[in-house]
């Protein structure tokens, strides 16, 4: 199974190399301008096909019962063709939207997963992954991470909204505080789950150092108290949720 998993990781590795190392920025721009007539689109897809061929060829050479080289060629061609079609479709969408970037990468990875399963000739790895995903530990952790994202942002915003009106022009980016709070709670929850409570103190200290200059410069006690309240609410709720999860899962 380790050898089989190495093949999947190898395919993902060369995909990342092809997309983010061997693809210049002007290739991407040309694809969005010329679309189906862009030579860079087909050159980029060909590079992915060659990289996939190298990985699949290496796997075939070390396989106890190696598949035919025709299968290797077909799999590499499938990577190249699918990559060209997916990137062509993306060229008709807005390049500035995160959702299209995530969809693009997800489709590429699904193609690689399909080729890997076809190479193995069995759905067993996918079935095992699916069965392991539906356990109390995995589902509990997923629920906890979802809670500390958007739901807790709404709860904390509702708690401190009575004081928000008293802060005149805080001078921050729109919704930046909510995004910072989400990242903060994800880090805190992760540290609690790994029983690294001491590291949470370093996290708070680092944030305090970053905040100290701006709050001192503002000389605004209200803003200081407001930021402190939001930080403590964010950190404490994530810590409590993590500790409850550890207790329920018997960590």
Secondary structure, 3 states (H helix, E strand, C coil): CHHHHHHHHHHHHHHHHHHHCCCCHHHHHHHHHHHHHCHHHHHHHHHHHHHHHHHHHHHHHHCCCCCCHHHHHHHHHHHHHHHHHHHHHHCCCCCCCHHHHHHHHHHHHHHHHHHHHHHHCCCHHHHHHHHHHCCHHHHHHHHHHHHHHHHHHHHHHHHHHHHHCCCCCCCCCCCHHHHHHHHHHHHHHHHHHCCCHHHHHHHHHHHHHHHHHHHHHHCCHHHHHHHHHHHHHHHHHHHHHHHHHHHHHCC
